[in-house]
Structures are given as C-alpha cells and as structure tokens.
Amino acid sequence: MIARLSLTQVDGPCTDQSHWPPELAKEAGLLLGSFVPRGRVMLFVPDRDRVGRAIEVGALLDDLKGRISEATAGSFALGGGEGRYSPPGGLSIRENTTVILVYLPVAYEADLPRRLLDIFIAFGCSAEQAAVQVEVGGRGFWLPTGLLLEQASRRREQVEGVALRLG
C-alpha cells in the first residue's frame, strides 16, 4: 500500500511546467479554458495507483479538500464509486473512486483555474496516477501525469549513471 501521499512532497518536474510533455500541456490548456463562473469542477480520486497498488486515500482526501477549499472557499467529497481501470497492456484493475466536487463562485480570482490545475497535477504525481481525471463544466479531461513520473524516473537514472561514472 502506498502511504507517502502528501501534496507538499511533490518534486519539481510535476510542478514545473517547463518539464511537462506536450500531451499534458495541451490537455492543461484545454482544461484551463473551460472554467466559468458558477461552474462545477469534479476531481476523481481512485484508491489505486497507475499499476494497481492500493492507496490509503483518507489523508490524501483531507489534504486535497483542504487545498481546494483554500482556493475556492469550499469542496465536498462523494465516495463509494466502484469502477475499473485498464492500464495500457495490463489487466483491468478494480478500484473505488471518490469524487471531490467544487462549485465555482460567481466571481473568482483570475489565477484560480491555474491554482486548481496545480493541485490536480500534484495529486497525480504524489498518488502515482497514470492520468488525473477532471471534469469541468460537463467536459472530461485526462491529465497524463504518468508521463511526468516516467520522465522524472528517466532523469534520475541518467543522473545516477553520470554519478556512478564520475564516481
């Protein structure tokens, strides 16, 4: 079971947009353009990571709801959604998903969509999600955070390889 879930422990590649692969940057841009006053935002939080390992979601949900509420003035969660996830080339994985709902106010700061996006990306990296599923105004978005994790892993391997050679 993955227990190290904290949005404050996410490394630079996840939060630094200059490291984002084009697929993530494109989807993030589409998502940011979908926010509207009085709109609804839903974040789907499964209890499994991208390879099917169990995640203890209690503390993670508290952290997510707290951060989202700081940005928007409120959020709530609906749990108990049972579903399946089929990773590329893998077997179907059964998961339980909690949905965090946020209703946007009539007027909000211009940076609110960006702040929420940063929270979603940090969640995807800290929970090792292949993709973060978000719905904004009835439109679904998949933020492929698994690509960031793979990229960060390759960078670490390269740095370790250089360090071993320089020894």
C-alpha positions as CSV (number, residue, x, y, z in Angstrom):
1,M,0.0,0.0,0.0
2,I,1.3,3.4,-0.9
3,A,1.4,5.6,2.2
4,R,3.6,8.5,1.2
5,L,0.9,10.7,-0.2
6,S,1.4,14.3,0.6
7,L,0.9,17.1,-1.9
8,T,3.7,19.0,-0.2
9,Q,6.3,16.3,-1.2
10,V,6.0,16.5,-4.9
11,D,9.2,17.1,-6.9
12,G,9.9,19.9,-9.4
13,P,9.1,18.0,-12.7
14,C,5.5,17.8,-11.6
15,T,5.1,21.4,-10.6
16,D,7.5,23.0,-13.1
17,Q,5.5,23.5,-16.3
18,S,8.7,23.6,-18.4
19,H,9.1,19.9,-17.7
20,W,5.6,19.0,-18.9
21,P,5.3,16.8,-22.0
22,P,3.3,18.3,-24.9
23,E,0.3,16.0,-24.2
24,L,0.0,17.3,-20.7
25,A,0.5,20.9,-21.7
26,K,-2.2,20.6,-24.4
27,E,-4.8,19.0,-22.0
28,A,-4.0,21.5,-19.3
29,G,-4.6,24.4,-21.7
30,L,-8.0,22.9,-22.7
31,L,-8.9,22.4,-19.1
32,L,-7.9,26.0,-18.1
33,G,-10.1,27.4,-20.9
34,S,-13.2,25.5,-19.6
35,F,-13.5,27.3,-16.2
36,V,-16.6,29.5,-15.9
37,P,-18.3,31.4,-13.0
38,R,-20.8,29.2,-11.2
39,G,-19.3,26.1,-13.0
40,R,-18.8,22.7,-11.4
41,V,-15.4,21.0,-11.1
42,M,-15.0,17.4,-10.3
43,L,-11.8,15.6,-9.4
44,F,-11.8,11.8,-9.4
45,V,-9.7,10.2,-6.7
46,P,-9.2,6.4,-7.1
47,D,-7.9,4.1,-4.3
48,R,-5.3,2.6,-6.7
49,D,-2.2,3.9,-8.4
50,R,-1.2,3.5,-12.1
51,V,-0.1,-0.1,-11.6
52,G,-2.9,-1.2,-9.3
53,R,-1.2,-0.7,-5.9
54,A,-3.7,0.3,-3.1
55,I,-3.6,3.9,-1.9
56,E,-4.7,5.0,1.6
57,V,-6.9,7.8,0.4
58,G,-8.2,9.2,3.8
59,A,-5.3,11.6,4.5
60,L,-5.0,12.4,0.8
61,L,-8.6,13.4,0.5
62,D,-8.3,15.6,3.6
63,D,-5.2,17.3,2.0
64,L,-7.0,17.7,-1.4
65,K,-10.2,19.1,0.1
66,G,-8.2,21.5,2.3
67,R,-6.1,22.8,-0.6
68,I,-9.1,23.1,-2.9
69,S,-11.2,24.8,-0.2
70,E,-8.4,27.3,0.4
71,A,-8.5,28.2,-3.3
72,T,-12.3,28.1,-3.8
73,A,-13.9,28.5,-0.3
74,G,-15.3,25.0,-0.3
75,S,-15.4,21.5,-1.6
76,F,-17.0,18.2,-0.7
77,A,-16.5,14.5,-1.5
78,L,-18.8,11.7,-2.6
79,G,-17.4,8.3,-2.1
80,G,-18.2,4.7,-2.9
81,G,-18.0,4.8,-6.7
82,E,-16.8,1.4,-7.9
83,G,-15.1,1.2,-11.2
84,R,-12.4,-0.4,-13.3
85,Y,-9.2,1.0,-14.8
86,S,-7.4,-0.7,-17.7
87,P,-3.7,0.4,-17.9
88,P,-2.1,0.1,-21.3
89,G,-1.2,-3.5,-21.9
90,G,-2.4,-4.6,-18.5
91,L,-5.3,-6.3,-16.9
92,S,-8.4,-4.5,-15.7
93,I,-7.9,-3.2,-12.2
94,R,-10.9,-2.8,-9.8
95,E,-10.9,0.5,-7.9
96,N,-13.1,2.6,-5.7
97,T,-13.3,6.2,-6.6
98,T,-14.2,9.3,-4.5
99,V,-15.3,12.4,-6.4
100,I,-14.4,15.8,-5.0
101,L,-16.9,18.4,-6.1
102,V,-16.3,22.1,-6.3
103,Y,-18.7,24.8,-7.3
104,L,-17.0,27.9,-8.6
105,P,-18.2,31.2,-7.3
106,V,-19.9,33.9,-9.4
107,A,-16.7,35.9,-9.3
108,Y,-13.2,34.4,-8.7
109,E,-9.6,35.5,-9.0
110,A,-8.1,35.1,-12.4
111,D,-5.4,32.7,-11.1
112,L,-8.0,30.2,-9.6
113,P,-8.1,27.8,-12.5
114,R,-4.2,27.7,-12.5
115,R,-4.2,27.0,-8.8
116,L,-6.6,24.2,-9.1
117,L,-4.7,22.7,-12.0
118,D,-1.5,22.8,-9.9
119,I,-3.4,20.9,-7.2
120,F,-4.6,18.3,-9.7
121,I,-1.1,17.8,-11.1
122,A,0.4,17.5,-7.6
123,F,-2.2,14.9,-6.7
124,G,-1.4,12.9,-9.9
125,C,2.3,12.8,-9.1
126,S,2.0,12.2,-5.4
127,A,-0.5,9.3,-5.9
128,E,1.4,8.0,-8.9
129,Q,-1.6,8.2,-11.2
130,A,-1.3,7.4,-15.0
131,A,-3.7,10.2,-15.5
132,V,-5.8,12.6,-13.4
133,Q,-9.4,12.6,-14.4
134,V,-11.1,16.0,-14.0
135,E,-14.5,17.2,-15.2
136,V,-15.1,21.0,-15.7
137,G,-18.5,22.2,-16.8
138,G,-19.5,18.8,-18.0
139,R,-16.4,18.2,-20.1
140,G,-13.9,15.5,-19.2
141,F,-10.2,15.9,-19.1
142,W,-7.3,13.5,-18.7
143,L,-4.1,15.0,-17.4
144,P,-1.4,12.4,-18.2
145,T,0.7,12.7,-15.0
146,G,2.2,9.2,-15.6
147,L,4.3,10.8,-18.4
148,L,5.8,13.2,-15.8
149,L,6.6,10.3,-13.5
150,E,8.3,8.4,-16.3
151,Q,10.2,11.4,-17.4
152,A,11.4,12.1,-13.8
153,S,12.4,8.5,-13.4
154,R,14.5,8.6,-16.6
155,R,16.2,11.8,-15.4
156,R,17.0,10.2,-12.1
157,E,18.5,7.2,-13.8
158,Q,20.6,9.5,-16.1
159,V,21.9,11.5,-13.1
160,E,22.7,8.3,-11.2
161,G,24.5,6.9,-14.2
162,V,26.7,10.0,-14.6
163,A,27.4,10.0,-10.8
164,L,28.5,6.3,-11.0
165,R,30.8,7.0,-14.0
166,L,32.3,10.1,-12.2
167,G,32.4,8.0,-9.1
